[in-house]
Amino acid sequence: MTDANSVIRSVNQAEEIHDGLKVRGEIRSHNGPAAPGASGSRPPTDIGMLDLAVHIEGLLQSWSRLVHEESGDDLPADTPAAQSLFMRQRSIWIAGAAWAPDMLDELDDATRKGTGMLGMLPSRTYMPEPCGICHAVQWIYHERPPVVRCQAGHESELMEHLQGRGTEAVTHAQAAWVLGIKRPAVSMAVKRGTLVASPGGGVTLESVRVRLAKVSV
């Protein structure tokens, strides 16, 4: 059975990220840099942010409608705030539904993407190994899925770098992003010893690699 607190947390985060995307998207549409080749004109919208905001709106709408249909409770107003409140108030009921894990997966995936767009996580993390093709410096880019890219543009999957033995550390937020889990789960993994704490308060990149390797197996 899904935990009711997980339902509340996922719905809260989805609503918060949705609001942030809407605000930042509107700001960028008015204050963004001029489009290349245009005479002082600016793009009408920040498509990435606003599209994801619309996607989250659709998720909240569709899942709240499902709750309405199966529970018989009155349908909330057609706004993200009303739909989020509706689901939070029924978190215990939702947690018992067979489809609850699917709902959380969809909301959390959209939330992670929005978190990266809003700059709440760094766009990249330094990799200790040089590029295997040209030996240039490379980084983990926190996309979904994460990708390793060097200065020259060579790309590789993160799984290809699991055997490295670098000592660099990443923050709990970065580790959560790469592993596809929540930040509290990273702290719990450190306590359990499945991730290794670094002196600066983060976790070692090597322990993240090891964790990914075990998950892949």
MOPEWO-V513972 format. One record per residue. N is the residue number from 1. RES is the residue in one letter. PHI is phi in whole degrees, -180 to 180 (999 if undefined). PSI is psi as a letter, one per 40 degrees, with the letter a starting at -180 (999 if undefined). D_CENTER is the distance of its C-alpha to the mean C-alpha in whole Angstrom. Layout:
BEGIN
N_RES_PHI_PSI_D_CENTER ; N_RES_PHI_PSI_D_CENTER
END
This chain:
BEGIN
1_M_999_h_23 ; 2_T_-71_i_20 ; 3_D_-78_h_20 ; 4_A_-61_d_21 ; 5_N_-65_d_19 ; 6_S_-67_d_15 ; 7_V_-63_d_16 ; 8_I_-61_d_17 ; 9_R_-64_d_14 ; 10_S_-65_d_11 ; 11_V_-67_d_14 ; 12_N_-59_d_14 ; 13_Q_-65_d_10 ; 14_A_-63_d_10 ; 15_E_-65_d_14 ; 16_E_-63_d_13 ; 17_I_-67_d_10 ; 18_H_-57_d_12 ; 19_D_-63_d_15 ; 20_G_-65_d_14 ; 21_L_-64_d_13 ; 22_K_-63_d_17 ; 23_V_-66_d_18 ; 24_R_-66_d_17 ; 25_G_-64_d_18 ; 26_E_-66_d_21 ; 27_I_-62_d_22 ; 28_R_-67_d_21 ; 29_S_-67_d_23 ; 30_H_-100_d_26 ; 31_N_-115_e_26 ; 32_G_-69_i_24 ; 33_P_-68_i_26 ; 34_A_-63_i_29 ; 35_A_-68_i_28 ; 36_P_-58_h_29 ; 37_G_83_e_33 ; 38_A_-98_i_33 ; 39_S_-86_g_36 ; 40_G_78_e_34 ; 41_S_-78_i_32 ; 42_R_-125_i_28 ; 43_P_-63_i_26 ; 44_P_-67_d_26 ; 45_T_-149_i_22 ; 46_D_-93_g_19 ; 47_I_-58_d_18 ; 48_G_-59_d_14 ; 49_M_-66_d_13 ; 50_L_-70_d_16 ; 51_D_-65_d_15 ; 52_L_-68_d_12 ; 53_A_-60_d_14 ; 54_V_-64_d_16 ; 55_H_-62_d_14 ; 56_I_-65_d_13 ; 57_E_-57_d_16 ; 58_G_-64_d_17 ; 59_L_-64_d_15 ; 60_L_-63_d_17 ; 61_Q_-67_d_20 ; 62_S_-67_d_20 ; 63_W_-72_d_19 ; 64_S_-67_d_22 ; 65_R_-67_d_24 ; 66_L_-64_d_24 ; 67_V_-60_d_25 ; 68_H_-59_d_27 ; 69_E_-67_d_29 ; 70_E_-87_d_29 ; 71_S_-94_d_30 ; 72_G_83_e_32 ; 73_D_-73_i_31 ; 74_D_-59_h_31 ; 75_L_-70_h_29 ; 76_P_-74_i_27 ; 77_A_-60_i_27 ; 78_D_-84_g_25 ; 79_T_-136_i_23 ; 80_P_-57_d_19 ; 81_A_-64_d_20 ; 82_A_-68_d_23 ; 83_Q_-68_d_21 ; 84_S_-65_d_19 ; 85_L_-61_d_22 ; 86_F_-56_d_23 ; 87_M_-75_d_21 ; 88_R_-63_d_21 ; 89_Q_-68_e_24 ; 90_R_-117_f_24 ; 91_S_-61_d_22 ; 92_I_-67_d_24 ; 93_W_-64_d_26 ; 94_I_-63_d_22 ; 95_A_-60_d_22 ; 96_G_-88_e_25 ; 97_A_-79_i_24 ; 98_A_-65_d_24 ; 99_W_-91_e_21 ; 100_A_-55_d_19 ; 101_P_-60_d_16 ; 102_D_-65_d_16 ; 103_M_-62_d_15 ; 104_L_-64_d_12 ; 105_D_-62_d_11 ; 106_E_-66_d_11 ; 107_L_-66_d_10 ; 108_D_-68_d_7 ; 109_D_-64_d_6 ; 110_A_-65_d_6 ; 111_T_-65_d_5 ; 112_R_-63_d_1 ; 113_K_-63_d_4 ; 114_G_-66_d_6 ; 115_T_-61_d_5 ; 116_G_-66_d_6 ; 117_M_-63_d_9 ; 118_L_-81_e_10 ; 119_G_77_e_11 ; 120_M_-77_e_10 ; 121_L_-124_i_9 ; 122_P_-63_i_12 ; 123_S_-72_d_12 ; 124_R_-154_i_14 ; 125_T_-130_h_15 ; 126_Y_-62_h_19 ; 127_M_-101_h_20 ; 128_P_-70_d_24 ; 129_E_-90_i_25 ; 130_P_-76_i_27 ; 131_C_-60_h_26 ; 132_G_-73_e_28 ; 133_I_-96_d_30 ; 134_C_-121_e_31 ; 135_H_67_e_30 ; 136_A_-79_i_28 ; 137_V_-64_i_25 ; 138_Q_-138_i_22 ; 139_W_-136_i_18 ; 140_I_-85_h_15 ; 141_Y_-98_h_13 ; 142_H_-81_g_9 ; 143_E_-103_a_9 ; 144_R_-120_h_8 ; 145_P_-81_i_10 ; 146_P_-61_i_11 ; 147_V_-136_i_14 ; 148_V_-100_h_17 ; 149_R_-138_h_19 ; 150_C_-96_i_23 ; 151_Q_-61_d_24 ; 152_A_-85_e_26 ; 153_G_97_e_24 ; 154_H_-72_h_24 ; 155_E_-115_i_21 ; 156_S_-153_i_20 ; 157_E_-79_i_18 ; 158_L_-60_d_17 ; 159_M_-61_d_19 ; 160_E_-71_e_22 ; 161_H_-110_e_22 ; 162_L_-68_d_22 ; 163_Q_-88_e_25 ; 164_G_-65_i_25 ; 165_R_-130_f_26 ; 166_G_-75_i_25 ; 167_T_-106_e_25 ; 168_E_-64_i_22 ; 169_A_-113_i_20 ; 170_V_-126_i_16 ; 171_T_-75_i_15 ; 172_H_-62_d_13 ; 173_A_-65_d_10 ; 174_Q_-66_d_10 ; 175_A_-63_d_11 ; 176_A_-62_d_9 ; 177_W_-64_d_6 ; 178_V_-67_d_9 ; 179_L_-83_e_10 ; 180_G_73_f_8 ; 181_I_-126_i_9 ; 182_K_-87_i_9 ; 183_R_-59_d_11 ; 184_P_-59_d_14 ; 185_A_-68_d_14 ; 186_V_-67_d_14 ; 187_S_-60_d_17 ; 188_M_-65_d_19 ; 189_A_-65_d_19 ; 190_V_-65_d_20 ; 191_K_-63_d_23 ; 192_R_-82_e_23 ; 193_G_90_e_24 ; 194_T_-84_e_21 ; 195_L_-127_i_20 ; 196_V_-106_h_22 ; 197_A_-70_i_22 ; 198_S_-102_i_23 ; 199_P_-57_d_25 ; 200_G_-84_e_23 ; 201_G_101_e_21 ; 202_G_-98_a_18 ; 203_V_-132_i_18 ; 204_T_-72_i_20 ; 205_L_-63_d_19 ; 206_E_-63_d_21 ; 207_S_-68_d_20 ; 208_V_-67_d_17 ; 209_R_-60_d_19 ; 210_V_-62_d_21 ; 211_R_-61_d_18 ; 212_L_-63_d_17 ; 213_A_-63_d_20 ; 214_K_-66_d_21 ; 215_V_-65_d_19 ; 216_S_-66_d_20 ; 217_V_-73_999_23
END
